[in-house]
């Protein structure tokens, strides 16, 4: 029996937000290595240009995801330059400082929800309109968090937890609405990986790293390469029967 799994992405066009560092940076390279043309989007254009220099299939795209017009323009550029859009990875995100909810600044709460959830909706919807016209389906991958599945406390981050929890259910809703167009919508919920958002947890052997090791069944934080498999499963034809799902890649954090 021959395996039918195909993780190649030749001929497909992808958008990855938050591509200037961390998960988005790696995801841009992984998709390009599998054959996709990638619009790597973020605000820090200098970093995007360095990323684009690593592959002829990666193109820097300046974009502030908090600006709806820039998200719409990102999809328009993909279509104008490459004729289509097949994959969207909603990865850009931010967080609130560790603050008890009763003392949190409402303006900061709104900003975090705007970046982590609302922007994902705006970009996904813009891409879906194009995918529907193309009549060939597509894949939207939202980068959620284990703290969209369980509370972040004792790391008190109400805005982050709320925004990622909302993104998980937005994923289900969009999957249900767009299934008839063969647009699959799924989410990846990473546990603790070392990125700019989590760097304070990884300083030396302090309480943050001990906390991660103690509460993760596998006893360690994740390596970015351990997200490659879920990404390619959801982006490629290997995952054509998966939609509306959130895959926790967390070393067992949510199994406790």
VEXPA-567561 format. One record per residue (C-alpha): residue number from 1; residue in one letter; x, y, z. Coordinates in Angstrom, 3 decimals. Example, Ala and Ser with C-alpha at 12.3 -4.5 7.8 and 13.67 -1.06 7.14 Angstrom:
BEGIN
1,A,12.300,-4.500,7.800
2,S,13.670,-1.060,7.140
This chain:
BEGIN
1,X,0.000,0.000,0.000
2,X,1.393,3.378,-1.033
3,X,1.058,6.270,1.389
4,X,-1.017,9.144,0.008
5,X,0.193,11.768,2.484
6,X,1.565,14.786,0.652
7,X,3.128,17.645,2.568
8,X,4.353,19.514,-0.520
9,X,2.991,23.001,-1.188
10,X,4.213,23.660,-4.707
11,X,2.184,26.287,-6.546
12,X,0.507,27.610,-3.413
13,X,0.670,31.113,-1.996
14,X,0.778,31.719,1.750
15,X,0.589,34.706,4.080
16,X,2.296,34.477,7.477
17,X,1.850,37.326,9.952
18,X,4.245,38.062,12.777
19,X,7.035,36.776,10.544
20,X,9.838,38.996,11.830
21,X,10.735,36.643,14.684
22,X,9.981,33.402,16.497
23,X,7.229,31.114,15.255
24,X,6.288,33.279,12.268
25,X,9.902,33.491,11.097
26,X,10.290,29.725,11.210
27,X,6.886,29.020,9.669
28,X,7.734,31.252,6.701
29,X,10.875,29.213,6.055
30,X,9.150,25.862,6.510
31,X,6.353,26.707,4.066
32,X,8.857,28.020,1.525
33,X,10.992,24.886,1.845
34,X,7.912,22.845,0.960
35,X,7.392,24.865,-2.209
36,X,4.995,27.666,-1.249
37,X,5.455,31.310,-2.143
38,X,5.276,33.144,1.184
39,X,4.367,36.736,1.954
40,X,6.103,37.206,5.289
41,X,4.298,40.048,7.037
42,X,5.218,42.165,10.057
43,X,6.023,45.742,11.045
44,X,9.810,45.327,11.295
45,X,10.706,45.433,7.619
46,X,14.459,45.147,8.169
47,X,13.991,41.747,9.780
48,X,11.633,40.679,7.008
49,X,14.206,41.600,4.386
50,X,16.786,39.449,6.176
51,X,14.267,36.599,6.197
52,X,13.465,37.068,2.502
53,X,17.169,36.839,1.706
54,X,17.131,33.205,2.880
55,X,14.778,32.026,0.108
56,X,13.653,33.278,-3.279
57,X,10.138,32.136,-2.372
58,X,9.857,34.441,0.680
59,X,8.770,38.044,0.113
60,X,8.822,40.787,2.755
61,X,5.466,42.467,3.310
62,X,5.234,45.398,5.712
63,X,1.986,45.144,7.661
64,X,0.559,46.283,10.985
65,X,-2.164,43.752,11.798
66,X,-3.934,46.309,13.978
67,X,-4.791,48.217,10.775
68,X,-7.671,46.603,8.852
69,X,-6.734,48.385,5.634
70,X,-3.216,46.960,5.733
71,X,-4.609,43.435,6.185
72,X,-6.893,43.899,3.187
73,X,-3.936,45.233,1.189
74,X,-1.884,42.184,2.131
75,X,-4.391,39.872,0.459
76,X,-4.643,42.207,-2.525
77,X,-0.861,42.119,-2.913
78,X,-0.806,38.318,-2.808
79,X,-3.346,38.178,-5.610
80,X,-1.766,40.972,-7.653
81,X,1.758,39.556,-7.418
82,X,1.076,35.822,-7.378
83,X,-2.452,35.371,-8.680
84,X,-3.990,33.648,-5.666
85,X,-4.004,32.960,-1.934
86,X,-4.140,29.429,-0.534
87,X,-2.816,29.517,3.037
88,X,-3.100,32.066,5.829
89,X,-1.176,31.691,9.077
90,X,-2.511,34.151,11.653
91,X,0.526,34.213,13.913
92,X,1.057,37.855,14.930
93,X,0.323,38.392,18.579
94,X,0.961,40.399,21.692
95,X,0.347,40.028,25.401
96,X,-0.440,41.988,28.498
97,X,1.943,42.328,31.407
98,X,1.446,39.960,34.322
99,X,-1.127,42.019,36.235
100,X,-4.106,41.042,38.395
101,X,-7.275,41.530,36.368
102,X,-8.699,44.040,38.826
103,X,-5.756,46.326,38.080
104,X,-5.459,45.788,34.337
105,X,-5.707,48.783,32.029
106,X,-8.886,48.371,29.933
107,X,-7.176,50.021,26.977
108,X,-4.403,47.417,27.057
109,X,-7.000,44.638,27.327
110,X,-8.761,45.930,24.209
111,X,-5.466,46.255,22.314
112,X,-4.443,42.665,23.050
113,X,-7.836,41.339,21.941
114,X,-7.656,43.492,18.814
115,X,-4.266,42.109,17.759
116,X,-4.709,38.501,18.885
117,X,-8.293,37.892,17.752
118,X,-9.888,40.707,15.784
119,X,-6.997,40.997,13.323
120,X,-7.144,37.244,12.727
121,X,-10.794,37.574,11.770
122,X,-10.174,40.488,9.396
123,X,-7.330,38.747,7.547
124,X,-9.101,35.384,7.429
125,X,-12.256,36.966,6.045
126,X,-10.358,38.919,3.388
127,X,-8.502,35.786,2.330
128,X,-11.680,33.697,2.363
129,X,-13.376,36.064,-0.086
130,X,-10.554,35.428,-2.529
131,X,-10.487,31.682,-1.852
132,X,-14.213,31.495,-2.569
133,X,-13.670,33.193,-5.941
134,X,-10.833,30.786,-6.725
135,X,-13.128,27.799,-6.022
136,X,-10.185,25.631,-4.949
137,X,-10.502,25.804,-1.189
138,X,-7.751,26.864,1.153
139,X,-6.391,26.642,4.670
140,X,-6.493,29.185,7.494
141,X,-4.284,28.370,10.489
142,X,-4.714,30.439,13.636
143,X,-1.934,30.385,16.201
144,X,-3.723,30.206,19.532
145,X,-2.139,29.085,22.823
146,X,-2.593,26.573,25.593
147,X,-3.869,29.601,27.475
148,X,-6.768,29.683,25.073
149,X,-7.663,26.249,26.442
150,X,-6.815,26.659,30.135
151,X,-6.255,29.632,32.425
152,X,-2.955,31.488,32.381
153,X,-2.973,32.060,36.166
154,X,-0.784,32.268,38.203
155,X,0.683,34.217,35.269
156,X,-2.164,36.706,35.461
157,X,-2.783,37.702,31.825
158,X,-6.527,38.097,31.386
159,X,-6.353,39.773,27.980
160,X,-4.046,37.156,26.493
161,X,-6.122,34.246,27.805
162,X,-9.384,35.842,26.668
163,X,-8.086,36.675,23.198
164,X,-6.662,33.199,22.606
165,X,-9.801,31.534,23.965
166,X,-11.862,33.659,21.608
167,X,-9.575,32.680,18.734
168,X,-10.163,28.992,19.461
169,X,-13.920,29.396,19.143
170,X,-13.598,31.759,16.185
171,X,-11.688,28.929,14.517
172,X,-14.651,26.593,15.014
173,X,-17.154,29.151,13.748
174,X,-15.228,30.037,10.596
175,X,-14.659,26.356,9.877
176,X,-18.399,25.760,10.080
177,X,-19.245,28.716,7.859
178,X,-16.630,28.077,5.162
179,X,-16.625,24.277,4.940
180,X,-18.979,24.438,1.953
181,X,-16.260,26.324,0.111
182,X,-13.603,23.723,1.071
183,X,-11.822,26.303,3.211
184,X,-10.420,24.553,6.261
185,X,-9.890,26.581,9.431
186,X,-7.840,25.143,12.262
187,X,-5.668,26.352,15.122
188,X,-2.394,25.358,16.730
189,X,-2.154,25.956,20.487
190,X,1.524,25.986,21.455
191,X,2.669,25.496,25.000
192,X,5.811,27.254,26.153
193,X,8.307,27.885,23.356
194,X,11.092,30.437,23.592
195,X,10.023,33.509,21.597
196,X,10.025,37.264,22.157
197,X,6.699,37.003,23.985
198,X,7.972,34.392,26.421
199,X,11.637,35.342,26.753
200,X,11.237,36.481,30.367
201,X,10.360,32.881,31.285
202,X,13.633,31.575,29.868
203,X,16.199,33.713,31.675
204,X,18.789,31.457,33.295
205,X,17.393,28.954,35.781
206,X,14.876,31.296,37.342
207,X,11.364,30.551,38.548
208,X,9.884,30.840,35.054
209,X,11.791,27.939,33.578
210,X,11.261,25.835,36.699
211,X,7.535,26.554,36.409
212,X,7.501,25.340,32.796
213,X,9.379,22.155,33.610
214,X,7.209,21.389,36.615
215,X,3.908,21.823,34.787
216,X,4.752,20.186,31.451
217,X,4.407,16.402,31.350
218,X,7.500,16.085,29.174
219,X,9.412,18.210,31.666
220,X,10.732,20.829,29.254
221,X,9.714,23.695,26.967
222,X,9.176,23.035,23.267
223,X,11.599,23.533,20.404
224,X,10.315,25.562,17.447
225,X,11.007,22.653,15.078
226,X,8.385,20.656,16.974
227,X,5.704,22.916,15.482
228,X,6.687,22.110,11.877
229,X,4.670,18.893,11.675
230,X,1.334,20.363,12.825
231,X,1.840,23.348,10.516
232,X,2.414,21.197,7.447
233,X,-0.388,18.811,8.361
234,X,-2.877,21.687,8.424
235,X,-1.449,23.608,5.460
236,X,-1.075,20.716,3.025
237,X,-3.208,18.016,1.429
238,X,-2.201,15.731,4.288
239,X,-4.897,17.440,6.359
240,X,-7.789,17.724,3.905
241,X,-10.233,16.069,6.355
242,X,-9.308,18.258,9.326
243,X,-11.257,21.429,10.061
244,X,-12.496,23.288,13.116
245,X,-9.815,21.723,15.303
246,X,-7.265,23.118,17.736
247,X,-4.105,21.047,18.037
248,X,-2.318,21.541,21.352
249,X,1.453,21.211,20.919
250,X,2.266,21.605,24.570
251,X,4.316,18.716,25.909
252,X,1.258,17.593,27.851
253,X,0.494,20.915,29.563
254,X,-3.275,20.644,28.995
255,X,-3.393,16.923,29.858
256,X,-2.710,17.596,33.528
